[in-house]
Amino acid sequence: MAVLADSGAMGGKDTHQFTFLTEYGEDTCLLCPNCGYAADSEVAVFQKEAAHAGEELAALEEVDTPGQKTIADLASFLAVPETRTAKAVFYLAKEPGARSQEPGAGRPEGAAATGGLTQSASGGHPSPVHTDARPGVRGRGENEVIVVADELVTRERNLVAGANVADKHLLNTNYGRDWEADVVADVALAGEGSLCANCGTAMDARRGMEMGQVFKLGDGYGEKLGAYFLDAEGKQRPPIMGSYGIGIERLLAAVIEANHDEKGIVWPRELAPFDVHIVAIQPDKAGVREAAEGLYSELTSAGVRVMFDDRDETPGVKFNDADLLGTPLRVTVSPRNMEKGAVEVKGRTEAESRMIPLEGAGDALARE
């Protein structure tokens, strides 16, 4: 299904990625069961309801919170709902072109780089409150901290936030009175139950695999590259461009996720690497190898792609491996079948096998 997505470093707009929904997917998509809104979690928008917006501003208070490492633990310890908390994380920015660090990564270097937030970076509780009062934190220069806040946090009242020291938090922090942000933006990720921005319905979060992506580039790249063409009136114009990509490796993974059973892969005929899997049982017995190799030659000459298993293994091992590999047709050549002048044919999804005459088997199988 097509879902709204981020175009990435190339830029562009009206970006859609084509997603195969599966619990094993690497992406999360938000889907509205009412109006059909669908978006990757990176770009999904949702209605943000301020749970405490109407309250009077309460006095700021510092409290001890020993050992409270997560939002869930903190909310339980203070006997407040999680909507009463304001979560803060650090990102360390380097020179252009340098690799960035994830929140909490490289903490010894991070602690030094964030000046007055040393205790937070090394295990304390980060907060935008009081950062102006700590040396080398909000000033201009290499240790400057830029505060980015989600738009919802600015509308909430009396939130619990970190105190920028270990084992302490601040009660009743309020945007505008106790702290301000350099950037206010849509930061929060939508999740299961988030309300659709279009119709207000609770959305479903589904895992998925990205199969491909399309987006519009407009004339931006043409202008920058100096690529022009002459229109019907002889005027120079930049080409209108778009981009698309298909994930071939992901496509194969998605096909297998959609086509398998408890025994293994069930390849669709259009994508199967082989059309027929010949299993030779006891190929050392009289006539078995000759018949199997003859059938192999007939089929390959007819353009049929054949896997030939003449290993010295038991029938059970060979049949299990054939099911695991998922070739559409399995053909068994065995001493018992040879006595009947036939071969055994079984489709990968068929419950029962059938016998066909050995003579003419190549032509018959090539037509299937």
PANU-277896 format. One line per 2 residues: number of its first residue (from 0); their letters; for each residue x, y, z of C-alpha. Coordinates in steps of 0.5 Angstrom, whole numbers, plus 2048, in hexadecimal, padded with zeros to 3 digits. Each point is the difference from the previous one (the first is absolute). Example, Ala and Ser with C-alpha at 12.3 -4.5 7.8 and 13.67 -1.06 7.14 Angstrom:
BEGIN
0 = AS = 819/7F7/810 ~ 802/807/7FE
END
This chain:
BEGIN
0 = MA = 800/800/800 ~ 802/807/7FF
2 = VL = 802/804/806 ~ 802/807/801
4 = AD = 808/800/801 ~ 806/804/801
6 = SG = 804/802/7F9 ~ 807/800/804
8 = AM = 806/804/7FE ~ 7FE/800/7F9
10 = GG = 7FA/805/802 ~ 7FA/800/7FC
12 = KD = 7F8/800/802 ~ 7FA/7FC/7FF
14 = TH = 804/7FA/802 ~ 7FD/7F9/801
16 = QF = 803/7FA/801 ~ 7FD/7F9/7FF
18 = TF = 800/7FC/806 ~ 7FE/7F8/801
20 = LT = 7FD/7FF/806 ~ 803/7FB/805
22 = EY = 802/7FF/807 ~ 807/7FF/7FE
24 = GE = 801/807/7FC ~ 805/805/802
26 = DT = 7FB/806/800 ~ 7FA/802/804
28 = CL = 7FA/803/7FC ~ 7FA/803/803
30 = LC = 7FA/7FF/7FD ~ 7F9/803/801
32 = PN = 7FA/7FA/7FF ~ 7FB/806/7FF
34 = CG = 803/805/7FB ~ 805/7FC/7FD
36 = YA = 806/804/802 ~ 807/7FD/800
38 = AD = 807/802/801 ~ 806/7FE/802
40 = SE = 802/801/808 ~ 805/805/7FE
42 = VA = 7FB/805/7FD ~ 7F9/7FE/803
44 = VF = 7FD/806/803 ~ 7FA/7FF/805
46 = QK = 7FC/804/804 ~ 803/802/807
48 = EA = 7FC/801/806 ~ 803/804/806
50 = AH = 7FE/7FC/806 ~ 801/805/805
52 = AG = 7FF/807/7FC ~ 7FB/803/804
54 = EE = 804/800/806 ~ 802/806/804
56 = LA = 808/800/800 ~ 803/7FD/807
58 = AL = 806/802/803 ~ 806/7FD/7FE
60 = EE = 803/7FA/805 ~ 806/7FC/800
62 = VD = 7FF/7F9/803 ~ 804/7FA/801
64 = TP = 7FF/7FA/7FB ~ 806/7FB/802
66 = GQ = 801/7FA/7FB ~ 7FA/802/7FB
68 = KT = 803/7FF/7F9 ~ 7FA/800/7FC
70 = IA = 7FA/804/7FF ~ 7FB/7FA/802
72 = DL = 804/7FF/806 ~ 800/808/802
74 = AS = 7F9/800/7FF ~ 7FF/7FA/804
76 = FL = 804/803/806 ~ 7FD/807/800
78 = AV = 7F9/7FD/7FF ~ 7FF/804/7F9
80 = PE = 7FD/7FE/7F9 ~ 806/800/7FB
82 = TR = 7FC/806/7FD ~ 803/804/805
84 = TA = 807/7FF/7FE ~ 805/803/7FB
86 = KA = 805/7FC/7FD ~ 807/803/7FE
88 = VF = 805/7FD/7FC ~ 807/802/7FE
90 = YL = 803/800/7F9 ~ 807/802/7FF
92 = AK = 801/804/7FA ~ 807/800/7FC
94 = EP = 803/804/7FA ~ 7FD/800/7FA
96 = GA = 801/7F9/7FD ~ 802/7FD/806
98 = RS = 7FC/7FA/803 ~ 7FB/802/805
100 = QE = 7FF/7FC/806 ~ 7F9/7FD/803
102 = PG = 7FD/802/806 ~ 805/7FD/806
104 = AG = 805/7FE/7FB ~ 808/802/802
106 = RP = 7FE/802/807 ~ 807/802/802
108 = EG = 801/805/7FA ~ 7F8/802/801
110 = AA = 801/802/807 ~ 806/804/7FF
112 = AT = 7FD/803/7FA ~ 7F9/802/803
114 = GG = 803/804/806 ~ 7FB/801/805
116 = LT = 7FC/7FA/7FE ~ 806/7FB/802
118 = QS = 7FC/7FD/805 ~ 7FA/7FF/7FC
120 = AS = 805/7FD/7FA ~ 803/7FB/805
122 = GG = 7FA/7FD/803 ~ 7FC/806/803
124 = HP = 7F9/803/7FE ~ 800/805/7FA
126 = SP = 7FC/806/7FF ~ 7FF/807/7FD
128 = VH = 7FF/803/806 ~ 806/804/803
130 = TD = 804/7FF/7FA ~ 801/807/800
132 = AR = 803/801/807 ~ 805/7FA/7FF
134 = PG = 807/802/7FD ~ 802/7FF/7F9
136 = VR = 7F9/7FD/7FE ~ 7FB/805/7FD
138 = GR = 805/805/7FE ~ 803/801/7F9
140 = GE = 806/7FC/7FE ~ 802/7F8/800
142 = NE = 7FC/7FE/806 ~ 7FA/804/7FE
144 = VI = 7F9/7FB/801 ~ 7FB/801/7FB
146 = VV = 7F9/7FE/803 ~ 7FB/7FD/7FB
148 = AD = 7F9/7FF/803 ~ 7FA/7FC/7FE
150 = EL = 7FA/805/7FF ~ 7FC/7FC/805
152 = VT = 805/801/805 ~ 7FF/808/800
154 = RE = 7F8/7FF/801 ~ 801/7FC/806
156 = RN = 800/802/807 ~ 803/7FE/806
158 = LV = 805/7FA/7FE ~ 805/7FC/803
160 = AG = 807/801/7FD ~ 807/7FF/802
162 = AN = 804/804/804 ~ 807/7FF/7FC
164 = VA = 803/7FD/806 ~ 7FF/7F8/802
166 = DK = 7FA/7FE/804 ~ 7FC/806/800
168 = HL = 7FB/803/7FC ~ 7FC/806/800
170 = LN = 7F8/800/801 ~ 7FC/805/7FC
172 = TN = 804/803/7FB ~ 7FD/804/7FB
174 = YG = 802/803/7F9 ~ 801/807/7FF
176 = RD = 801/801/808 ~ 805/7FB/802
178 = WE = 803/7FE/7F9 ~ 800/802/7F8
180 = AD = 801/7FD/7FA ~ 805/802/7FA
182 = VV = 7FB/7FC/7FC ~ 7F9/7FD/800
184 = AD = 7FE/7FB/7FB ~ 7FC/7FA/7FF
186 = VA = 805/7FB/804 ~ 7FC/7FA/803
188 = LA = 7FF/7FA/7FD ~ 7F9/7FD/7FE
190 = GE = 7FF/7F9/803 ~ 7FA/7FB/802
192 = GS = 7FA/804/801 ~ 802/807/7FE
194 = LC = 7FB/804/7FD ~ 7FF/801/7F9
196 = AN = 801/807/7FE ~ 7FB/800/7FB
198 = CG = 7FA/7FC/803 ~ 802/7FF/808
200 = TA = 800/7F9/7FF ~ 805/7FC/804
202 = MD = 805/7FD/7FB ~ 803/7F9/800
204 = AR = 808/7FF/800 ~ 802/7FB/7FB
206 = RG = 807/7FD/7FF ~ 802/800/7F8
208 = ME = 805/7FF/7FB ~ 802/806/7FB
210 = MG = 7FF/7FD/7F9 ~ 802/807/7FC
212 = QV = 7FF/807/801 ~ 7FE/806/7FB
214 = FK = 800/807/801 ~ 800/807/7FC
216 = LG = 807/804/7FF ~ 7FD/805/7FC
218 = DG = 805/805/7FC ~ 805/801/806
220 = YG = 805/7FB/7FD ~ 7FF/802/7F9
222 = EK = 802/807/802 ~ 806/7FE/805
224 = LG = 803/7FC/7FA ~ 7FF/805/7FB
226 = AY = 7FC/7FA/7FC ~ 7FB/804/7FB
228 = FL = 7FC/7FE/7FA ~ 7FC/805/7FB
230 = DA = 7F9/800/800 ~ 7FB/801/7FA
232 = EG = 801/807/800 ~ 808/7FF/800
234 = KQ = 801/802/808 ~ 804/7FD/804
236 = RP = 7FD/7FC/806 ~ 802/7FB/805
238 = PI = 7FD/7F9/800 ~ 7FB/7FE/805
240 = MG = 803/7FA/804 ~ 7FE/7FB/804
242 = SY = 803/7FA/804 ~ 7FE/7F9/801
244 = GI = 804/7FA/803 ~ 7FE/7F8/801
246 = GI = 803/7FC/805 ~ 802/7FA/7FD
248 = ER = 803/7FC/806 ~ 7FA/802/804
250 = LL = 7FB/7FE/7FB ~ 803/7F9/800
252 = AA = 7FF/800/808 ~ 7F9/803/7FF
254 = VI = 7FE/7FA/7FB ~ 803/7FB/805
256 = EA = 7FC/803/806 ~ 7FA/800/7FC
258 = NH = 801/7F9/7FD ~ 802/7FB/805
260 = DE = 7FD/7FA/805 ~ 803/7FC/805
262 = KG = 804/7FC/7FC ~ 804/806/7FC
264 = IV = 7FF/805/7FA ~ 7FB/7FF/7FB
266 = WP = 802/804/7FA ~ 7FB/803/7FB
268 = RE = 802/7FD/7F9 ~ 801/807/7FE
270 = LA = 806/801/805 ~ 802/7F9/801
272 = PF = 808/7FF/7FF ~ 7FE/7F9/7FD
274 = DV = 7FA/7FD/7FD ~ 801/7F8/802
276 = HI = 804/7FD/805 ~ 802/7F9/7FE
278 = VA = 801/7FB/806 ~ 804/7FA/7FE
280 = IQ = 7FF/7FB/806 ~ 805/7FA/800
282 = PD = 804/803/7FA ~ 804/7FA/800
284 = KA = 7FB/7FB/7FF ~ 7FF/7FD/7F9
286 = GV = 7FD/805/7FB ~ 7FE/806/805
288 = RE = 806/804/7FE ~ 7FF/7FF/7F9
290 = AA = 7F9/802/800 ~ 801/806/805
292 = EG = 806/803/7FB ~ 7FC/7FF/7FA
294 = LY = 7FA/803/803 ~ 804/806/802
296 = SE = 803/801/7F9 ~ 7F9/800/7FD
298 = LT = 7FE/805/804 ~ 806/805/800
300 = SA = 800/7FF/7F8 ~ 7F8/802/800
302 = GV = 803/806/804 ~ 7FD/7FE/807
304 = RV = 805/802/806 ~ 801/7FA/804
306 = MF = 803/7FE/807 ~ 803/7F9/800
308 = DD = 801/7FD/807 ~ 804/7F9/7FF
310 = RD = 803/801/807 ~ 801/7F9/804
312 = ET = 7FB/802/805 ~ 7FA/7FD/803
314 = PG = 7F9/801/7FC ~ 7FE/804/806
316 = VK = 806/805/800 ~ 7FF/801/7F9
318 = FN = 7F8/802/800 ~ 801/804/806
320 = DA = 805/804/7FC ~ 7FC/801/7FA
322 = DL = 7FA/802/804 ~ 805/805/804
324 = LG = 803/803/7F9 ~ 7F9/801/7FD
326 = TP = 800/7FE/7F9 ~ 7F9/7FF/7FD
328 = LR = 801/7F9/7FD ~ 803/7FA/804
330 = VT = 802/7FA/7FB ~ 802/7FA/804
332 = VS = 804/7FA/7FC ~ 800/7FA/804
334 = PR = 801/7F8/7FF ~ 7F9/7FF/802
336 = NM = 7FE/805/7FB ~ 804/7FE/7FB
338 = EK = 7FD/7F9/801 ~ 7F9/803/7FE
340 = GA = 803/804/7FA ~ 7FE/807/803
342 = VE = 803/805/804 ~ 7FD/804/806
344 = VK = 7FE/807/7FF ~ 7FD/805/806
346 = GR = 7FF/807/800 ~ 803/804/806
348 = TE = 7F9/802/802 ~ 7FC/7F9/7FF
350 = AE = 7FF/7FB/805 ~ 800/7FA/7FC
352 = SR = 805/7FE/7FA ~ 7FE/7FD/7FA
354 = MI = 804/7FB/7FB ~ 801/801/7F9
356 = PL = 803/7FC/7FB ~ 808/800/7FF
358 = EG = 800/800/7F9 ~ 7FE/807/7FD
360 = AG = 800/803/808 ~ 805/805/7FD
362 = DA = 7FB/803/7FB ~ 7FA/7FF/805
364 = LA = 804/804/806 ~ 802/806/7FB
366 = RE = 7F9/801/7FE ~ 7FE/801/808
END
